[in-house]
């Protein structure tokens, strides 16, 4: 029904199988590498009905373990918050930031984006050939029109960032609005949605009028356990 355009720079939405400052990188004889993933992001990271960890990331990790005789990759269930946090504009999660914590060497299925993630984390090559589209999610007004249109430069607007998830709030500074062929104004406010299911928290904040739009992956509306509302319009800003 709606024309969904995809726009982020080539590095903003590449999906990567391993992230997070591998603290074992300087060790030449590593036999075991422990990588974490949570279980709420199928098909990238989830749990089977039998309670087994699964997803693209684990498939890659298991494949590497099978191919490399000197490396054993152990995949464990880990809270995303221990991998990456939105605190302070974005930083490594508590376990990865703590050099004395050897229980976790890195995390899987994270997006390599320009900006703060590139500052604090190291990434492997991408597991996806195409960029993962991101966009602005906004409500429709009483007139049936979006409250934030594709022509907006976002000046004076309040954007909701989904805490701990890509795209990070600084990502808009690297992209061009495909509707206007211009950069977005830097004069917008960012508020962060945090919680166990931050996507749902962000949606509730939007419906409560705490922001004008959510900066979010375009495919998040396809996850029924994250969104329970249909009165929205997706305005993509990703490329």
C-alpha positions, 0 to 999 in steps of 0.5 A: 500500500505504501511506497517503501523506499530503502536508504542508508549508506552502504555501511549503515545497514550491513548485517554482520555475524560477529561484533564487539571488540574481540578481546582475544584478538591479540592471542595467537593460539586461541582454542575457544572463542565464546560468542553471545546472542539473544533469542528474539531476532529470527532468523538471525538469532533465536531459540528452537522449540527444544531450547537450542540456540539457532539462527544465521549467526550460529550457523556461521559460527558452527561452520567456522568451528567445523572448518578450522581445526585450531578454533572452537567457537562456543555460542551462548545465550546472552542479553543484547544489553551485555553486547551493546548499550544505547547508554551515553549515545551508544557503547559496548555492553557491560560484559564486552566493556569489562576486560576482566570478564572473560566469559564473553569474547564477542557477540553475533548478528550485529549491524556494522553502522557508520558512527558510534558502533564503528568507534567502539567495536570491530566487525567481521565481513558481512553475512548479507549482500544487500543493505538492511533498510531502515526508516522512520515510523510515524502515526497517521493524523486524523486527516489520514496523512502521516504526521512526518512526511517523506519531504520533512528535513526533521527540523524541530522534530523529536525522534525515538531511538530503539535503545540497543538496536541498529540503526543507531541514532547518529545514523541519520547524519550519514544518509540523504533523504531520497525524497528531497535529495538533501541531508536531514537537518541536525536540529532534531531531538533524540529520545531513547526507548529502553526496556526488555522489548525496546521496539514495543516501548518505542511504539508506545512512546510514539502513540503517547506523543513522546516523539514524532517518529521512530528511527527503526529497521523497516522489517520490524513491523513484520514481527507480530510479537514486537508490534501490535498496532497497524495505524502507522506509516513507514517512511524509509530513509535508508538506501 
